[in-house]
Amino acid sequence: MRLLKVRVDGVELFRNQRLEIDFVATDRVPKDEEGNIADVTKLPKGSSLYTQNVMGIVGVNASGKTTALNVVRFVLGYMSGTYAIRRFATSSDRLGKLGDTFSVACVFYEEGKFYLIESRLRRVDDDLGSSRLRDASMTEAYVFDDEWLWSCSLPPIRVTRGLVTDIEAFKRASELVLVRNGSPDDERALDQRRRTFLGDSMSIVSIVTGRKSIPLEFPDRALPLISMPTPVLQAFDPSIEYLNWNVENQVFHLKFKNEAGERVVSDSVAASILSNGTILGAELVDRAISALKSGGYLIVDEIETGLNRSLVGTVIGLFASPVTNPHGATLLFSTHYSELLDALQRKDNVYVLVRDNAFKTEVVKYSDRIERIENKKSDVIINNVIKGSMPKYPDVQAMRNYVCEHVNG
């Protein structure tokens, strides 16, 4: 299953309560001198569409970067998409403030066909601890009120990027094939047997996509309980000779180059010995390998945390290159450092979250505001060319004056 478009209505942080993200290339896709294509992956079977290999989100503090990532993760969870997400605290994995009801529309590709799934979800009280569709914090529970599944009636070659990024246009070119609720006389509506099987916490999209994988979520500073490849470790700490996991005894065998013997330690002790950057880097590369092998999604909040900038660029490059990303995996990350966006060659895979005077966030695709590819993305962001992409000068100056007053008072 490949996501092509996600639109969520009912996310109160965003302008008009709408979050909208394209996962397809909307700009031209050039080839290099050898005819190779980087940064995107072409859908198979005659389609002219390309999905993004790398997508970056940047914005001021509290603009909704983490919320955007969590909403995508939530959608992938019930769409049966393979994904891993790195989160940093239990308070950072919430979906954000949603209305009592909200709706999700997703255009996706599965087994040579293009679909649109529209879902209306409702928050419910779940004091009994029954199985419900939840966000990762396990504090909110949701059920599917109703759903509609559309199948595009056009041949793949005629499904354009303009069509998949316009929900209403896609619907006009499609046929309604499945409805969650409906009259018993409507052959498109689920019968009682199917409704009982799905319950109210499973989307009807699973009838098309299936349950192919178990999503993976992991906190920071969590060493994977595996023997870490030496080349991966030494990229982050060249003093390490090896780090091997003993499954039977549940311990690590850790050897540094400047020490005569190895250390046999628990995972918690190993985490205290190794640097934060080494742990985060090894963890990130391990999850990247899983996503690259499966062609799934890796979602990383604050990708720069604990890592050298050049190594972050290396991880981004793993997804951008068709050599290391042959199955079209997607890296979706947020960052506070716009300089990291300069590693992205395209303009249509960067989203800038800007806040207006009413403190609502607008989701701006970089390529919709900036035409020239020659501009460094970091310069555009830092110089506030896309208005609202940087903190307001009066606010920053007021904080500086406050500090100065209290230091010198």
JOQUI-V376865 format. One record per residue. N is the residue number from 1. RES is the residue in one small letter. PHI is phi as a letter, one per 20 degrees, with the letter a starting at -180 (NA if undefined). D_CENTER is the distance of its C-alpha to the mean C-alpha in Angstrom with 2 decimals. Layout:
N:RES:PHI:D_CENTER + N:RES:PHI:D_CENTER
This chain:
1:m:NA:14.63 + 2:r:c:12.68 + 3:l:f:10.84 + 4:l:d:12.71 + 5:k:b:12.53 + 6:v:c:11.36 + 7:r:c:13.90 + 8:v:c:14.39 + 9:d:d:17.84 + 10:g:o:19.00 + 11:v:e:16.59 + 12:e:f:19.52 + 13:l:f:18.06 + 14:f:e:17.45 + 15:r:g:20.38 + 16:n:l:21.88 + 17:q:l:19.40 + 18:r:c:17.00 + 19:l:d:13.33 + 20:e:c:12.91 + 21:i:c:10.39 + 22:d:e:11.66 + 23:f:d:10.14 + 24:v:d:13.72 + 25:a:f:15.93 + 26:t:d:18.27 + 27:d:e:20.41 + 28:r:f:22.94 + 29:v:d:22.00 + 30:p:e:24.77 + 31:k:d:26.17 + 32:d:e:27.67 + 33:e:f:31.38 + 34:e:e:30.96 + 35:g:n:29.06 + 36:n:e:25.71 + 37:i:c:22.34 + 38:a:d:19.53 + 39:d:m:15.94 + 40:v:c:15.69 + 41:t:c:16.68 + 42:k:f:19.28 + 43:l:f:19.22 + 44:p:f:22.38 + 45:k:l:25.60 + 46:g:n:26.76 + 47:s:f:23.80 + 48:s:e:23.52 + 49:l:e:19.79 + 50:y:c:17.28 + 51:t:e:13.53 + 52:q:f:11.58 + 53:n:e:11.21 + 54:v:c:9.74 + 55:m:c:8.14 + 56:g:d:9.10 + 57:i:c:9.54 + 58:v:c:12.98 + 59:g:r:15.48 + 60:v:f:18.33 + 61:n:g:18.32 + 62:a:m:17.68 + 63:s:e:16.25 + 64:g:o:13.19 + 65:k:f:10.36 + 66:t:f:9.63 + 67:t:g:10.45 + 68:a:f:8.06 + 69:l:f:5.00 + 70:n:f:7.44 + 71:v:f:8.47 + 72:v:f:5.61 + 73:r:f:6.06 + 74:f:f:9.64 + 75:v:f:9.94 + 76:l:g:8.80 + 77:g:g:11.28 + 78:y:e:14.15 + 79:m:e:13.46 + 80:s:m:14.07 + 81:g:e:11.14 + 82:t:f:11.07 + 83:y:b:8.20 + 84:a:c:8.58 + 85:i:c:7.36 + 86:r:d:9.76 + 87:r:c:11.34 + 88:f:d:14.66 + 89:a:a:16.80 + 90:t:f:17.42 + 91:s:e:17.63 + 92:s:d:14.13 + 93:d:d:12.36 + 94:r:f:14.00 + 95:l:f:12.76 + 96:g:n:15.14 + 97:k:f:18.45 + 98:l:d:18.65 + 99:g:f:21.88 + 100:d:f:23.92 + 101:t:c:22.73 + 102:f:b:19.66 + 103:s:c:18.70 + 104:v:c:15.77 + 105:a:c:16.35 + 106:c:c:14.36 + 107:v:e:15.85 + 108:f:b:15.21 + 109:y:c:17.25 + 110:e:b:18.98 + 111:e:l:22.09 + 112:g:n:23.34 + 113:k:c:22.93 + 114:f:d:20.89 + 115:y:c:20.29 + 116:l:c:19.41 + 117:i:d:18.84 + 118:e:d:19.71 + 119:s:c:19.55 + 120:r:d:21.34 + 121:l:d:20.63 + 122:r:c:22.95 + 123:r:f:22.98 + 124:v:c:25.72 + 125:d:f:27.80 + 126:d:c:27.29 + 127:d:f:30.02 + 128:l:e:31.09 + 129:g:m:27.97 + 130:s:f:27.61 + 131:s:f:24.58 + 132:r:c:22.23 + 133:l:f:18.66 + 134:r:c:17.24 + 135:d:e:14.47 + 136:a:f:13.93 + 137:s:f:16.79 + 138:m:m:19.14 + 139:t:d:21.00 + 140:e:d:20.21 + 141:a:c:21.10 + 142:y:c:20.62 + 143:v:c:22.42 + 144:f:e:22.31 + 145:d:f:25.20 + 146:d:a:25.19 + 147:e:b:23.29 + 148:w:c:24.16 + 149:l:d:23.16 + 150:w:d:24.15 + 151:s:d:24.81 + 152:c:f:25.34 + 153:s:e:29.01 + 154:l:e:28.82 + 155:p:f:28.95 + 156:p:g:25.78 + 157:i:f:27.49 + 158:r:e:27.87 + 159:v:e:24.29 + 160:t:e:23.31 + 161:r:f:20.24 + 162:g:f:22.08 + 163:l:f:22.41 + 164:v:f:18.84 + 165:t:e:17.63 + 166:d:d:20.52 + 167:i:g:20.29 + 168:e:f:24.02 + 169:a:f:25.11 + 170:f:f:23.26 + 171:k:f:24.96 + 172:r:f:28.31 + 173:a:e:27.97 + 174:s:c:27.12 + 175:e:d:29.03 + 176:l:f:28.31 + 177:v:d:28.49 + 178:l:b:27.50 + 179:v:c:27.82 + 180:r:f:27.16 + 181:n:d:30.32 + 182:g:r:33.39 + 183:s:f:37.06 + 184:p:g:38.46 + 185:d:e:39.96 + 186:d:e:36.62 + 187:e:f:35.75 + 188:r:e:32.09 + 189:a:e:31.76 + 190:l:f:30.94 + 191:d:e:34.15 + 192:q:f:34.84 + 193:r:f:34.18 + 194:r:f:30.64 + 195:r:f:29.90 + 196:t:f:31.31 + 197:f:f:29.26 + 198:l:f:25.91 + 199:g:m:26.87 + 200:d:d:25.09 + 201:s:d:21.83 + 202:m:d:20.84 + 203:s:f:19.79 + 204:i:f:22.21 + 205:v:f:19.45 + 206:s:f:20.00 + 207:i:f:23.39 + 208:v:e:21.83 + 209:t:e:18.84 + 210:g:m:20.45 + 211:r:d:19.20 + 212:k:e:18.40 + 213:s:b:16.41 + 214:i:d:15.80 + 215:p:f:12.29 + 216:l:c:12.48 + 217:e:c:11.88 + 218:f:b:13.86 + 219:p:e:15.31 + 220:d:f:16.35 + 221:r:l:19.67 + 222:a:d:19.56 + 223:l:f:21.30 + 224:p:g:20.53 + 225:l:e:23.87 + 226:i:b:24.66 + 227:s:f:26.85 + 228:m:e:24.79 + 229:p:g:25.74 + 230:t:g:28.05 + 231:p:g:26.61 + 232:v:f:23.21 + 233:l:g:25.01 + 234:q:f:27.44 + 235:a:f:24.90 + 236:f:d:24.15 + 237:d:b:27.66 + 238:p:f:30.46 + 239:s:e:32.91 + 240:i:e:31.42 + 241:e:e:33.35 + 242:y:a:31.46 + 243:l:b:29.47 + 244:n:d:30.21 + 245:w:e:29.38 + 246:n:e:32.38 + 247:v:f:31.27 + 248:e:f:34.79 + 249:n:e:35.41 + 250:q:l:31.86 + 251:v:c:32.29 + 252:f:e:31.11 + 253:h:d:33.63 + 254:l:d:32.88 + 255:k:c:35.07 + 256:f:e:35.30 + 257:k:f:37.30 + 258:n:e:39.79 + 259:e:d:40.63 + 260:a:f:43.23 + 261:g:d:41.72 + 262:e:e:38.39 + 263:r:d:37.00 + 264:v:d:36.30 + 265:v:c:33.95 + 266:s:f:31.68 + 267:d:f:27.92 + 268:s:f:28.28 + 269:v:f:31.01 + 270:a:g:29.11 + 271:a:f:26.24 + 272:s:e:28.94 + 273:i:e:30.57 + 274:l:f:27.69 + 275:s:f:26.16 + 276:n:g:22.91 + 277:g:f:21.61 + 278:t:f:22.82 + 279:i:f:21.13 + 280:l:f:17.72 + 281:g:f:18.11 + 282:a:f:19.43 + 283:e:f:16.78 + 284:l:f:13.96 + 285:v:f:15.96 + 286:d:f:16.74 + 287:r:f:13.18 + 288:a:f:12.64 + 289:i:f:15.81 + 290:s:f:14.78 + 291:a:f:11.77 + 292:l:f:14.16 + 293:k:f:16.92 + 294:s:e:15.32 + 295:g:m:13.42 + 296:g:e:10.30 + 297:y:c:6.61 + 298:l:d:6.18 + 299:i:d:3.82 + 300:v:c:6.80 + 301:d:e:8.49 + 302:e:l:11.64 + 303:i:f:11.54 + 304:e:f:15.24 + 305:t:g:16.46 + 306:g:m:19.53 + 307:l:d:19.18 + 308:n:f:21.47 + 309:r:g:20.14 + 310:s:f:21.42 + 311:l:f:19.70 + 312:v:f:16.27 + 313:g:f:17.35 + 314:t:f:18.37 + 315:v:f:15.04 + 316:i:g:13.48 + 317:g:f:16.59 + 318:l:f:16.07 + 319:f:e:13.26 + 320:a:f:15.27 + 321:s:e:18.46 + 322:p:f:19.55 + 323:v:f:21.71 + 324:t:e:19.08 + 325:n:c:16.51 + 326:p:f:18.95 + 327:h:d:16.86 + 328:g:m:14.18 + 329:a:f:11.13 + 330:t:c:7.98 + 331:l:d:6.73 + 332:l:d:4.09 + 333:f:c:6.26 + 334:s:d:8.65 + 335:t:b:12.34 + 336:h:e:15.78 + 337:y:d:17.49 + 338:s:f:17.59 + 339:e:g:19.55 + 340:l:f:16.54 + 341:l:f:15.67 + 342:d:f:19.06 + 343:a:f:17.82 + 344:l:e:15.93 + 345:q:f:18.70 + 346:r:e:17.51 + 347:k:d:17.57 + 348:d:e:15.56 + 349:n:d:12.13 + 350:v:c:12.44 + 351:y:d:12.12 + 352:v:d:14.68 + 353:l:e:14.95 + 354:v:c:18.70 + 355:r:d:20.90 + 356:d:e:24.23 + 357:n:f:27.48 + 358:a:e:26.65 + 359:f:m:23.55 + 360:k:d:21.27 + 361:t:e:18.11 + 362:e:d:18.00 + 363:v:e:14.90 + 364:v:d:16.50 + 365:k:f:15.50 + 366:y:g:17.28 + 367:s:f:19.22 + 368:d:f:20.66 + 369:r:d:22.45 + 370:i:d:23.21 + 371:e:e:25.14 + 372:r:e:26.24 + 373:i:f:24.17 + 374:e:f:26.62 + 375:n:f:25.42 + 376:k:f:23.51 + 377:k:f:20.30 + 378:s:f:21.08 + 379:d:f:24.54 + 380:v:f:23.36 + 381:i:f:21.13 + 382:i:f:23.75 + 383:n:e:26.57 + 384:n:l:24.95 + 385:v:f:25.54 + 386:i:e:22.75 + 387:k:g:24.45 + 388:g:n:22.73 + 389:s:e:20.33 + 390:m:c:22.57 + 391:p:g:24.49 + 392:k:f:27.78 + 393:y:g:30.74 + 394:p:g:33.06 + 395:d:f:30.69 + 396:v:f:30.35 + 397:q:f:34.11 + 398:a:f:34.97 + 399:m:f:33.16 + 400:r:f:34.98 + 401:n:f:38.27 + 402:y:f:37.75 + 403:v:f:37.24 + 404:c:g:40.20 + 405:e:f:42.37 + 406:h:f:41.74 + 407:v:f:42.14 + 408:n:d:45.36 + 409:g:f:46.74
